[in-house]
Amino acid sequence: MKFATSILELIGNTPLVEIPQSLAGCRATVLCKLEWTNPGGSIKDRLAKYVISTEEQRGRIHPGDTICDNTSGNTGIGVAMVAAAKGYRSVFAVYDTTSSEKIDLIKSYGAEVIIVPAEVAWDDPGGGYMVAKRLSEERGYYWLNQYDNPLNPEAHYADTGPEIWNQTEGKVTCFVAGIGTGGTISGIGKFLKEKNSSARIIGVEPQGSLFQAIHAGRPLGQPHPHKVEGIGTDMVVKAFVPKYTDQVIQVTDNDAFLAARLLTKTLGLSVGGSTGSIFCALRQIRDTLTVDDVVVILSPDAGIRYITKFFSDDWMRRHNFKLEEDMIIHV
Ligand SMILES: Cc1ncc(COP(=O)(O)O)c(C=O)c1O
């Protein structure tokens, strides 16, 4: 008999599925990595497992401890799942822009949720970052601190990067991922560039976010709120290491949502809004790709987390988003 002895053993080894050329808009081989097949439903399961087990080995997390973090949802779900499986308590400061589906999922693992406003400065005492910091300082909780923790990119350098390299038999030439904390792109980017220095690493963020300016070394300017969940920043974060990314592309909320709806309706590939953004960024670089390119685009989570949001026509109309989905490009 072959079976896992814990849900944690089922994290990783996620599949790749090809995106047809008519949708990708280019002749390259485009492979979408389905991170939502992880048991907690997103790429953040990997981070949660890696950070908690590393910190246990270092003696920084002990039996009976409580783990906390600030999150737009997926890290909360991943950490709550790993905490439940290992017998820890967990508490999360979750931004009020997070879908109710994600908030309910975090609670279902027995975790505590504190809702915090998303549209305040990062150093506002009521904001997610400062609430999580205070929980750790005043109550002694282990603050995972995904935005600044070097173990975040390290998790993807150790795990997700080699997985992509092996799955593509070393043929990957371009990798496209969203940037939220920057952990995914920095860890995978570092690994792929060490293997092949000409591999292109493309980051994606919503319009109004600061990663493009951070990457270019430009003055940061004023961040603007956005509706796509999981990507974008209003502050400089240590998990994003600019030298492992070649280019940062910005995508509007509306385009991201339409792309996610299109992938769902035309391929049966139900994805979240950040995957929609990544797909739009792929479209933006399609003229630079040739038939010899192997592009991996990363899908962090699935559409089921956003049924009450951009998959709802009412929600789209209420937020003045267009509903046209005619995005097929013939090559
Ligand atoms: C849906 C979604 N997409 C993309 C990301 C970005 O990943 P990272 O934080 O590693 O940059 C996140 C992170 O929370 C996410 O939740």
Ligand as a Chemical Component Dictionary entry (heavy atoms), coordinates in Angstrom:
data_LIG
# 
_chem_comp.id                   LIG 
_chem_comp.type                 NON-POLYMER 
_chem_comp.pdbx_formal_charge   0 
_chem_comp.three_letter_code    LIG 
# 
loop_
_chem_comp_atom.comp_id 
_chem_comp_atom.atom_id 
_chem_comp_atom.alt_atom_id 
_chem_comp_atom.type_symbol 
_chem_comp_atom.charge 
_chem_comp_atom.model_Cartn_x 
_chem_comp_atom.model_Cartn_y 
_chem_comp_atom.model_Cartn_z 
_chem_comp_atom.pdbx_ordinal 
LIG C1 C1 C 0 -3.342 34.613 -5.068 1  
LIG C2 C2 C 0 -1.902 34.977 -4.930 2  
LIG N1 N1 N 0 -1.188 35.189 -6.023 3  
LIG C3 C3 C 0 0.111  35.539 -5.953 4  
LIG C4 C4 C 0 0.755  35.687 -4.751 5  
LIG C5 C5 C 0 2.187  36.146 -4.745 6  
LIG O1 O1 O 0 3.127  35.288 -4.160 7  
LIG P1 P1 P 0 4.352  35.870 -3.361 8  
LIG O2 O2 O 0 3.831  36.399 -2.055 9  
LIG O3 O3 O 0 5.284  34.726 -3.158 10 
LIG O4 O4 O 0 4.981  36.981 -4.154 11 
LIG C6 C6 C 0 0.029  35.484 -3.614 12 
LIG C7 C7 C 0 0.636  35.685 -2.305 13 
LIG O5 O5 O 0 -0.046 35.779 -1.300 14 
LIG C8 C8 C 0 -1.338 35.108 -3.679 15 
LIG O6 O6 O 0 -2.089 34.910 -2.592 16 
# 
loop_
_chem_comp_bond.comp_id 
_chem_comp_bond.atom_id_1 
_chem_comp_bond.atom_id_2 
_chem_comp_bond.value_order 
_chem_comp_bond.pdbx_ordinal 
LIG C1 C2 SING 1  
LIG C2 N1 SING 2  
LIG C2 C8 DOUB 3  
LIG N1 C3 DOUB 4  
LIG C3 C4 SING 5  
LIG C4 C5 SING 6  
LIG C4 C6 DOUB 7  
LIG C5 O1 SING 8  
LIG O1 P1 SING 9  
LIG P1 O2 DOUB 10 
LIG P1 O3 SING 11 
LIG P1 O4 SING 12 
LIG C6 C7 SING 13 
LIG C6 C8 SING 14 
LIG C7 O5 DOUB 15 
LIG C8 O6 SING 16 
# 
